Amino acid sequence: MDTIKTWDGSDITPELLQKMDAYWRAANYMAVGQIYLKDNPLLRKPLSKDDIKSLRLGHWGTTPGQNFIYVHLNRVIKKYDLDMVYVSGPGHGGPALVGNTYLEGTYSETYPEITQDESGLKKLFKRFSFPGGIPSHVSPECPGSFHEGGELGYSLSHSFGAAFDNPDLIVACVVGDGEAETGPLATAWHSNKFLNPKNDGVVLPILHLNGYKIANPTVLARISHEEVENLFLGYGWKPYFVEGNEPTIMHQKMAETMEIVLAEIKAIKQKAADGDTTRPIWPMIVLRSPKGWTGPKFVDGLPIENSFHAHQVPIADPIGNPEHFVLLENWLKSYHPEELFDEKGTLNQDLQDLAPTGTRRMGSNPHTNGGLLLKDLFMPDFKEYGLQLSHRGQTGPGDTLVTGTFVRDVVKENMEKRNFRIFGPDETLSNKLNAVFEVTNRQWEGDTLNTDEFLAKEGRVIEMLSEHQCEGWLEGYLLTGRHGLFNCYEAFIHIIDSMFNQHAKWLKVTNELPWRRKLASLNILLASHVWRQDHNGFTHQDPGFIDHVVNKKASIVRVYLPPDANCLLSVMDHCLRSKHYVNVMVAGKHPSPQWLNMDEAILHCTKGIGIWDWASNDQGGTPDLVMACAGDVPTLETLAAVSILRKNCPDLKIRVVNVVDLMKLQPHTEHPHGLTDADFDALFTKDKPVIFAFHAYPWLIHRMTYKRANHNNFHVRGYKEEGTITTAFDMTVLNEMDRFHLVLDALDRLPMLEQTADYLKQEMKDQLILHKNYIDENGIDMPDIKDWKWDV
Amino acid sequence: MDTIKTWDGSDITPELLQKMDAYWRAANYMAVGQIYLKDNPLLRKPLSKDDIKSLRLGHWGTTPGQNFIYVHLNRVIKKYDLDMVYVSGPGHGGPALVGNTYLEGTYSETYPEITQDESGLKKLFKRFSFPGGIPSHVSPECPGSFHEGGELGYSLSHSFGAAFDNPDLIVACVVGDGEAETGPLATAWHSNKFLNPKNDGVVLPILHLNGYKIANPTVLARISHEEVENLFLGYGWKPYFVEGNEPTIMHQKMAETMEIVLAEIKAIKQKAADGDTTRPIWPMIVLRSPKGWTGPKFVDGLPIENSFHAHQVPIADPIGNPEHFVLLENWLKSYHPEELFDEKGTLNQDLQDLAPTGTRRMGSNPHTNGGLLLKDLFMPDFKEYGLQLSHRGQTGPGDTLVTGTFVRDVVKENMEKRNFRIFGPDETLSNKLNAVFEVTNRQWEGDTLNTDEFLAKEGRVIEMLSEHQCEGWLEGYLLTGRHGLFNCYEAFIHIIDSMFNQHAKWLKVTNELPWRRKLASLNILLASHVWRQDHNGFTHQDPGFIDHVVNKKASIVRVYLPPDANCLLSVMDHCLRSKHYVNVMVAGKHPSPQWLNMDEAILHCTKGIGIWDWASNDQGGTPDLVMACAGDVPTLETLAAVSILRKNCPDLKIRVVNVVDLMKLQPHTEHPHGLTDADFDALFTKDKPVIFAFHAYPWLIHRMTYKRANHNNFHVRGYKEEGTITTAFDMTVLNEMDRFHLVLDALDRLPMLEQTADYLKQEMKDQLILHKNYIDENGIDMPDIKDWKWDV
C-alpha cells in the first residue's frame, strides 16, 4: 500500500490501512460468529459442534461490504470530526451494524450485559437471530439504526429526510443493488433536486454493486460500466467507482475516494455558504465488491463468494456435515481473531483507537434516536383560526382551506427552528392548503422560470409527484427528531400502504425499547377524498387506507374524520402536538356546511364522539332512532335526512351521533381511545335502530362494533365501490348514502310510522328520480341539493 | 416544410405534413369541444352561452401533445402497416384518445349512436365528463385503451407486459413527465433488460416533457438536456429529442425522428431474427412541447400555454365572464373547424385518409381488448401431481413445491403458444416453485456469467426486485389477452395495493361494457406468508392484503387459503382457468402436514368450505363446539388443539370446519360465493361456540360473518401484529393462535366440562411455559411440537 495524501494535507499511511484491514477482519469475524456460534466466541478452544447454533439465520452476503464501508467511514469521521450517520439499505445485513456498534462500544453502552469481553461476545453471538434475542436486520434494537431495511426501497428517501434542515450532518447511505431495482429507490436518486446545499445536510450514497439478490444477479451489476456512469450522471450525481476484490488494493482505493468525495462535499458546502445557490452535483460512490467477500469460495462444489449462493448462510450444515464443519472452522480462523482481540476478549486498543468516540460514533449519533433531539413545536392558538358561525349549516370556504391558515402559522412560528415541513405529491394547492404559500415556498433546486409560482431554493414545503418520496422523506425527517405533515389525495395514499406498515412496526417496537425516545407522530392529511372525486372519477375513489391502518397496533394508530373546519382545526392541533402515533385525518377541501362553533368543536373533538343535541329531538328521553355519521359528506347527508324525518315525522325521537375519532367505536379493551360498553350504549342505545353514514367502506364500522350490544341494529352506509365522473351528490346516490336513501333506511326500521312511512318512502323515491333527471339534463346538482341549509 | 426521405426511400411531402397538421387541429378542436361544448359543436352558429356546459371538466394540458403524437403514429402505421397500440401514461388526457378514436372511426363503431356528423359530435362533446356519460380519462369506455392512467406510474410496465410474446407488436407508450417522477415509472425504464428482441415485441417510449404537473414544474423538464440524455443512456435507451413549439417545424422534426426510430427498430428486429441476441439499445423519443400547446396564451393576465395553469380547464368562466367567453370563442375558431369538417360535420375525406384502417387503427387494435385474443390454456390434469397420503398429517415436502410441478407442466404445455408467464420479485425459488426451472429459465437480457443459474435470453419466468414491475408487467400481459401468475412474499404484496385497486376497478368497469371481452384472471400466489417469516422477523409479517382485496367488488375478487398441497393444486387449477377475477392464493412453502387425499381435496375445494368428518366426532348429532380454521398453519394448530380436546374430553362433540374459499363466509347476497344463512348455520350452528383460527387479522372474519345468526359465539384468533425472529411455533404463541391457546379458548366456552377444564387449562399453561423455556434455551421448537402427528 502507498501513502495517500489527504485533502487536508495529512497522510494515510500503509500502517493505518493495515490497521483498518484488521478492524474490518474483526467485524467480518463477528458477523460469522453471530450467524454460527453460541459459544467459544473467540475460538480459544478448538471449535466443537456444541459451539454451533442449532438453527443458523442471517444474511452474510451484504455484510463484509458494509463492514468495509463502515471502517472507512469511521476513519473520515475521526479525521475530520464529521457528524455522520449510517443508513443500511440492505438492512438484512444486521451482523454488520450489530458488529460494528459493538466494536466501537455503543452496543455495550446500550445493552450493558453485552460486555466488551469474551463473555459479552458470547452473549451477543447467541442472541443474534435467536428467539428472545435480536432480529437479524438493522432493526430498532440496533443502536445507530433509524432505518431497518427489512422492506427494501426506502433508504435513500429516509436519508434525504434525515438531511433536511441538518446542515452539518452527512448521511452515508448504503444502497443495495437489489434495493436499487425497486421503484421507490429508482426515483429517490432525484431527491438531489430538493436538497438545499446551504441549509440542509449532505447525503452520500454508496451504491453497493454486490452483484446478486436472493437467487438472481442484479440489473445494475449486469449493465456496462458506461451505462452505470451515465445513469448516475443523468440522475445528477458525480459517481466515483471503487471496484475490485483484493482487500489491500480496495482499502487504498476506498480511502483515496473518500478523500476526494469529502473534499468535494466540503467545496460544495463552502460555495453554498458563500451564496452560490446553483444546484450542486453531489458526489457518490459506487462500490463494486464480491457478494460474501472473504467468505468461503466453494461449498459442495458450488461457488459461494461472488455469487448469489452467498446471500444468507453459506455453509449449511456444519453440525451434521464434517466437511462443512471444517469449512466453517477454517473460515472463522481466516480472520485470525487471536490477533484482533486481547486476552480478555476485548478488541485490541490500537484497533479501538480507529473508531470515533462519544456521539461521533455512528451507533451513538443522536440523530439516529431522533426523540433525543425532538423539540415541541411552537403552536399558535388554533382557536383563533376558527369560523364564527351565524347559523348551523353555513357554508364554509373549505375545511382544509381554513386549516391551511393555521398550518401557515405553524410554519411561520417554527421557521427559525427549522423543524417542521410539509410534504405532498404536487397536491398542496389542490388540497387547498394555499395559505402556507403566504409564508413559505416549495423547496426546489431544479431550474426555475419567472412564470413559476411558490418555488424557491428553500421552503418548508417539498413536493414531488411520488407518494413514496413524500412519505419516505417525512419518515426520515421524523425519525431524526423533527415534525411534519403529509398531504395526499385519499385514493393514492394506498401507494404507501407498505411504507406505513414498516413505519408503524418501527413505532411499535421502539415503543417497547426504553432507550429509544418518542418521535413526533406521522401526520397524514387526506383531502380530495372519495366523495369529492366526482370530477376525476372511479380511479380516484378509494377510502380504504383507514381499513389498512386499523390493522396495526392500537397503541400506534389514530384515525380522525372531522365533520367541519373547526373540528379539523382542533384535530390538526392535537395531531401536531402528539407523539409516536400515525395520525390519519380525512377532510374535505370544498366549500361545505359548517356545524360547530369553535368551543363546541373543541368539546366534540376532545370527546371524539358525541350526541349533537341541536340536531336531535330526543332530549331527556330515549330515541326511536339513532342517526350516526362520520366524515364531512356523511354528516351533511345525515343531517339532511334528519331534517326530512323531523319535518315529516315530528313525533319521532331522533338522536344524532357524530364520530370524529374513529377509534372511539372500538371496545376500550382493544384500543386506548375505545369507549366502554356503558358509554357506547349510552350513545347508541342497546336496542334502537342505528343508521350510520360512514365516510369509507361500511364494513369497517361493523368490524369495530361487532362486540357491542346493539350491533345487530346497526345499518351502515358508505362507499361501496360505485363511482364515475358525476356530481358530488350523485356520488352519494350511487352508493346509497344520500339523504333520501338514509331516510328510506330509517323508515324500513320504524314500523310504528305506518302510513306516514309509506307516503314518505314514495316521496324519497320521487326525489331520487327528480334528482337523477336533473343531473342527466344539466350535469350539475339541483339547487335545493347543492344549497341545502339546515333549518330545523 | 421540406420533403423528408423515409427509410424505405419514399417521401414525406410538405403537403402530407400540412394535412397532418390539419388532422392535429381537428383533434385539438375536438378536445376543446369535449371540455366546453354541449351544443353547436362545429360553430355553425355564433357561439352562445347556451352552447357551453354548466360544469366544465377535463385535462387540456397534456392533450395537444398527445394528439400530436397520435397523428404521427397514424402516419407510420399506415405507411409501414404496423401493428401498433397506444398507451397514454398521462391518461387524464382523455380528450385526446376519445377525439382521435372518433376521428379514425372506431368510436362510432363501438358506440353507433355517436355518428360521424354534427349530431354525433354534439352527443360526444356533451357526454364527455358528464354524469351518465364518459369519464375524462382514457378509461375502459374508450376504445383502444387498455391502460386508464388515472393513477400515474404504470404505463411503461403495462406496455412491456403487452409487448412480451407479441413479436410483431409495437407499443407506443407516452410517458408523462409528471408520471416519470413516480417510483414505479422510474424503475420501469429498466424493463429493456427483460425484453427479448426476437420473441417479444417493441416498446417505443415517448417521454412527453410537457413541463408541468398540477401546480409545479416537473423534475425532468428542469434539469439540463445533458442530464436527460445521460439518464436515458444510462437506462439503456437511445433517446431522440424532438423539441420546440412551432408546429410546422415540430411536424417536420417528429416525422423525421419517427423514420429514424422505426428504421432502428427494424434493424434491431432483423439482427435478432438473424440470431444476434445481444441486448439491443432500443430507441426512444423525448418530445419537449408546451403544456397546453395551441391553447390560450394568457387568461386574466396569467400565462396559460406552457405553464401549469394549462393543466385542466384554462378558461374558467366563459358563461359568466364576457372576456372569457370571447377567449373561448377565439380559441375554438383558431382551429378553423370549417376547414376540417364537411357540411354534414364529418371529417374531410382527405384527412380521414391519413388514418389507418380496420384493426390497424389504434382504437381498434384487438390487443387493446385482450379478451378478443384470449385462448384458454392447455391444462395438464392437476390430480396427477397430488400427494398420496398414507395417513392424515403426513409431512409433505412443501405445498408450493408440489404445486410447482403442476405449474411447471402448465408452462411446458403452453410453451409453444407463448401465452403464460410467471412473474416474481426474485422469489420464485424462495417461494419453492423450483420445478418450473426444469423446463424454462428466467428471461434476462443483461450480461450473464457462467456461474448464473436459470438465466437465459428467453424464458417463461421474469424476475426483478420490484413488485411494481412484476404486477405491472403481468397486468399488461393479461390486458392484452394472455395468462399469468405473480408469486410474492405475503407482506410485500402491499407494495402493489394501489395497482391492485386500479386493476380491480378496470375489471369491474369492463365487466359492465358488453363490447369488452373477458380477460384471464390476475392470479397472485402469496407464499412465504406471515406465519413462516419467523426467520426474517417482524418487517416481513403482514397478512393484510386480503383485507384490502375484499373491499373491492364482489364480482371481481376471490381469496383462497388452501390448507395443504392437494388443495392448493385444486385451487391453482381453478384460478388458472378462471376469467376476469383477481384470485389471491395464500399457501405455505415449508414441509408441513397434509390432510386430504386428492379426491377429498377436490371435493373440499369445490365446496370451498366444509366439515372435516374424520377430524370431528359429532357425527349424526349436534356438536358442543365448532373448531374452524382457514390457512395451513391455523389448520395445523386447530387439529392439534382438537386432538388434545378429544383425548382429554372424549365425550365432547367437536366439529371441525375448514375454509378454503374465504368468500363462502359472506352472505350470499353480498358475494356470489357466499353461503346462504341456512347453509352457514348448518356448518357453524346457531348457538354453539366457534373457535376460529384464521390465517390473517382476526377482525376480517368478524367483518364477513357479523350478519350470521351465531356470530356472537365466534371467537377468532389470528395474527395480531406480534412477531420477531423466533421459531415457527412461537409465532403462533405470540399471537395466541397456537394449539394450547385454542384449547384454552375452547375450555373458556365450555362450562359443562367443570373440573376436566380446570385440569386441562393448567396443563395447557404448563405446556406454554415448557415450550417457551425450550425455545429460549435451544432456539428451535421442541420435537413434539415440530414433529406432531395427527393420531386421533
Interface residues (C-beta under 8 A of the other chain):
Chain A: K38 K53 S54 L55 L57 S129 F130 P131 G132 G133 I134 P135 S136 H137 S139 E148 G150 E151 L152 G153 G178 E179 E181 T182 G183 P184 L185 A186 T187 A188 H190 K193 K213 I214 A215 N216 P217 T218 V219 R222 I223 E227 V228 E229 N230 L231 F232 L233 G234 Y235 G236 P303 N306 S307 F308 D426 E427 T428 L429 S430 R442 W444 G446 D447 T448 L449 T451 D452 E453 L455 E463 M464 L465 S466 E467 H468 Q469 A491 F492 H494 I495 D497 S498 N501 Q502 K505 K508 V509 H535 N536 G537 F538 T539 H540 D542 G544 D547 H548 V550 N551 K552 K553 Y697 W699 L700 H702 R703 Y706 H711 E721 T724 I725 T726 T727 D730 I775 D776 N778 G779 I780
Chain B: K38 K53 S54 L55 L57 S129 F130 P131 G132 G133 I134 P135 S136 H137 S139 E148 G150 E151 L152 G153 G178 E179 E181 T182 G183 P184 L185 A186 T187 A188 H190 K193 K213 I214 A215 N216 P217 T218 V219 R222 I223 E227 V228 E229 N230 L231 F232 L233 G234 Y235 G236 P303 N306 S307 F308 D426 E427 T428 L429 S430 R442 W444 G446 D447 T448 L449 T451 D452 E453 L455 E463 M464 L465 S466 E467 H468 Q469 A491 F492 H494 I495 D497 S498 N501 Q502 K505 K508 V509 H535 N536 G537 F538 T539 H540 D542 G544 D547 H548 N551 K552 K553 Y697 W699 L700 H702 R703 Y706 H711 E721 T724 I725 T726 T727 D730 I775 D776 N778 G779 I780
